[in-house]
Amino acid sequence: MRAIAYLERTRLWSHAVTDALRTWSWFVDHPWHRLWDPTSGCGVMECCPNPPELRWILDVAVAVLPPKDARTLRKQIAVLDEQW
């Protein structure tokens, strides 16, 4: 949690990783996620998420976490990625 808090404080925003994981989960579970169009949408993460941006946030979080924690997060992300 310390590594994520530092990442959010210095490079992202408060709760960025939690928001990205929650939004990625919602997005891939949503039946219309295959209709995502990068040229449309409002740009608000909770309304019209941008999958590459969400994945970038999650990938950065994995990169800064200690190995054990990174593996745990990677497993959570992999389950969601299979739905994408």
Backbone as a ProteinNet text record, in pm:
[ID]
protein_1_A
[PRIMARY]
MRAIAYLERTRLWSHAVTDALRTWSWFVDHPWHRLWDPTSGCGVMECCPNPPELRWILDVAVAVLPPKDARTLRKQIAVLDEQW
[TERTIARY]
82.4	0	86.2	203.2	291.6	340.4	375.2	423.9	314.7	193.4	82.3	51.3	51	24.7	129.6	254.9	361.4	342.2	309.8	285.5	171.4	63.2	-51.6	-20.1	55.8	89	185.1	276.5	380.4	353.7	276.5	262.9	120.2	29	-109	-200.4	-304.3	-395.2	-445.5	-505.4	-553.3	-650.9	-628.2	-712.9	-711.1	-611.8	-605.3	-602.7	-525.1	-512.7	-642.6	-701.4	-829.9	-936.8	-942.1	-1040.4	-1019.4	-894.3	-864.5	-904	-873.7	-908.7	-1060.3	-1128.2	-1274.1	-1337.4	-1288.2	-1344.3	-1313.9	-1191.8	-1156.9	-1247.7	-1273.6	-1362.6	-1503.3	-1554.1	-1687.1	-1690.3	-1588.4	-1585	-1587.3	-1502.9	-1498	-1621.3	-1688.5	-1812	-1932.6	-1922.9	-2034.3	-2056.3	-2179.6	-2204.3	-2167.3	-2159.5	-2128.5	-1981.5	-1895.5	-1755.2	-1688.8	-1737.5	-1678.8	-1710.5	-1803.6	-1841.1	-1756.9	-1655.6	-1573.4	-1513.3	-1525.2	-1472.3	-1384.8	-1255.1	-1165.6	-1196.6	-1278.9	-1308.7	-1432.9	-1503	-1622.7	-1614.6	-1706.4	-1708.8	-1671.7	-1702.5	-1680.4	-1542.8	-1474.6	-1341.2	-1339.2	-1456.6	-1463.9	-1448.9	-1353.4	-1320.4	-1441.9	-1527.1	-1639.3	-1753.2	-1753	-1861.4	-1817.7	-1713.5	-1662.5	-1513.8	-1480.4	-1339.1	-1259.5	-1133	-1040.2	-955.7	-981.7	-909.8	-757.6	-694.9	-548.3	-501.9	-577.2	-540.5	-555.5	-664.1	-683.9	-572.3	-539	-433.4	-298	-273.7	-147.6	-134.5	-240.4	-237.7	-209.6	-278.1	-259	-119.3	-68.3	67.5	173	153.5	246.8	242.5	123.5	110.7	183.6	168	237	388.4	433.8	577.7	640.5	565	624	602.2	516.7	489.2	601.8	617.2	710.1	664.4	755.5	722.7	598.9	585.8	470.8	339.6	336.7	215.5	187.3	292.6	276.4	212.1	256	197	48	11.1	-129.6	-213.2	-165.4	-238.2	-241.5	-130.4	-125	-229.2	-248.3	-348.8	-489.6	-517.7	-649	-671.4	-569.6	-579.9	-595.1	-522.6	-528.6	-669.9	-737.9	-875.2	-963.7	-946	-1024.4	-985	-856.3	-808.6	-866.1	-889.5	-947.5	-1087.1	-1155.5	-1289.6	-1283.6	-1173	-1156.9	-1137.9
-120.2	0	125.7	116.6	232.5	270.7	169.7	196.4	258.8	209.6	265.7	407	429.9	564.3	663.1	621.5	708.8	736.1	632.9	649.5	747.2	729.4	817.9	961	976	1109.3	1182.4	1108.8	1174.9	1177.9	1081	1073.8	1064.2	1023.5	1005.6	1096	1042.4	1117.2	1022.2	1077	997.6	890.2	766.5	651	613.8	657.5	628.6	479	404	260	188.8	221.6	161.9	196.1	322.5	364.9	290.7	277.5	210.5	62.9	-3.9	-145.5	-164	-81	-89.1	-59.3	43	79.8	-25	-80.9	-186.7	-307.8	-341.8	-453.3	-425.5	-306.3	-268.8	-273.4	-218.2	-207.2	-344	-436.3	-566.9	-651.3	-624.2	-695.1	-640.2	-517.3	-452.2	-517.5	-549.9	-619.3	-537.4	-407.6	-326	-288.5	-350.5	-308.4	-326.7	-414.2	-434.4	-318.6	-235	-121.6	2.7	-9.6	105.6	168.3	299.2	374	486.1	486	587.6	729.9	746.2	880.6	941.8	864.3	919.4	900.5	959.2	949.2	1080.5	1090.1	1215.7	1222.9	1108.6	1108.3	1091.4	1087.2	1065.1	915.4	878.3	737.8	654.2	703.1	624.8	615.9	700	702	640.5	694.2	651.2	619.1	507.2	477.8	452.9	484.8	461.6	339.7	222.8	101.4	114.1	173.9	186.8	269.3	371.7	452.9	372.2	298.5	215.5	113.2	47.7	-52.8	9.1	130.7	198.5	222	270.2	293.9	163.2	57	-71.4	-127.7	-111	-158.8	-82.3	46.9	126.8	80.8	54.5	7.5	-125	-216.6	-345.8	-324.9	-229.9	-205.3	-152.4	-79.1	-20	-103.3	-203	-285.6	-384.3	-423.4	-533.2	-659.5	-751.1	-868.2	-947.3	-975.3	-1053.6	-980.8	-852.1	-773	-754.5	-740.4	-726.5	-852.3	-969.8	-1095.9	-1102.1	-1061	-1063	-972.2	-850.6	-757.5	-808.5	-862.7	-917.2	-1027.5	-1111	-1218	-1160	-1056.7	-992.3	-932.5	-868	-804.9	-910.4	-1021.7	-1127.7	-1184.8	-1201.4	-1252.2	-1155.1	-1026.9	-927.1	-920.9	-931.1	-924.7	-1037.2	-1152	-1263.1	-1228.4	-1141	-1099	-994.7	-924.6	-819.2	-882.2
0	0	0	64.5	70.3	-70.3	-150.5	-286	-372	-358.7	-435.6	-388.3	-259	-205.9	-256.8	-257.8	-308.1	-457	-534.5	-677.3	-702.1	-629.2	-647.6	-604.6	-499	-448.8	-543	-605.4	-684.9	-835	-886	-1032.1	-1082.8	-999	-1044.1	-963.3	-905.7	-819.2	-712	-611.3	-499.1	-546.8	-507.4	-539.7	-687.7	-761.7	-905.2	-933.7	-858.6	-884.1	-849	-736.5	-698.3	-800.2	-840.6	-941	-1072.9	-1114.6	-1241.3	-1235.8	-1125.2	-1112.2	-1108.5	-1033.6	-1026.1	-1162.5	-1230.4	-1359.9	-1465.3	-1465.2	-1560.3	-1537.6	-1412.5	-1379.7	-1432.4	-1406.7	-1456.5	-1607.9	-1671	-1816.6	-1883.1	-1839.1	-1905.6	-1873.4	-1760.1	-1727.6	-1802.9	-1848.6	-1916.7	-2053.4	-2087.7	-2214.3	-2338.9	-2328.4	-2445.6	-2455.1	-2372.7	-2372.2	-2508.1	-2590.8	-2723.6	-2818.7	-2781	-2865.8	-2838	-2753.1	-2717.5	-2842.5	-2852.2	-2965.2	-2910.5	-2943.1	-2887.7	-2933.4	-3036.5	-3086.5	-3022.1	-2940.3	-2876.5	-2725.7	-2657.3	-2511.5	-2447.4	-2320.3	-2248.6	-2183.3	-2171.1	-2110.7	-1960.9	-1898.3	-1754.3	-1730	-1642.8	-1623.2	-1585.2	-1497.8	-1449.3	-1550.6	-1652	-1750.2	-1883.3	-1939.6	-2069.9	-2056.7	-1993.2	-1967.4	-2094.6	-2087.2	-2196.6	-2158.1	-2218.6	-2178.6	-2177.2	-2278.4	-2270.5	-2149.8	-2113.2	-1996.9	-1867.4	-1856.1	-1737.1	-1724	-1834.3	-1832	-1801.3	-1849.1	-1820	-1669.8	-1607.5	-1463.2	-1388.8	-1427.2	-1360.4	-1385.5	-1506.5	-1537.3	-1458.1	-1441.7	-1361.8	-1216.3	-1166	-1027.3	-1009.3	-1102.8	-1094.9	-1095.3	-1174.2	-1187	-1057.8	-977.1	-856.5	-730.8	-739.8	-622.3	-594.5	-470.3	-438.2	-512.2	-541.9	-624.5	-581.3	-453.1	-406.2	-432.1	-400.2	-421.9	-571	-649.7	-794.3	-852.8	-806.2	-854.1	-822.5	-701.9	-661.3	-751.1	-773.6	-859.7	-1003.3	-1051.4	-1187.2	-1206.7	-1105.9	-1114.7	-1126.4	-1046.7	-1054.3	-1192.9	-1244.7	-1375.9	-1485	-1474	-1575.3	-1587.8	-1474	-1477.5	-1556.3	-1533.4	-1605.5	-1752.5	-1781.1	-1919.5	-2005.2	-1945.1	-2020.5	-2072.4	-2001.6	-2044.9	-2156	-2165.9	-2265.6	-2399.8
[MASK]
++++++++++++++++++++++++++++++++++++++++++++++++++++++++++++++++++++++++++++++++++++

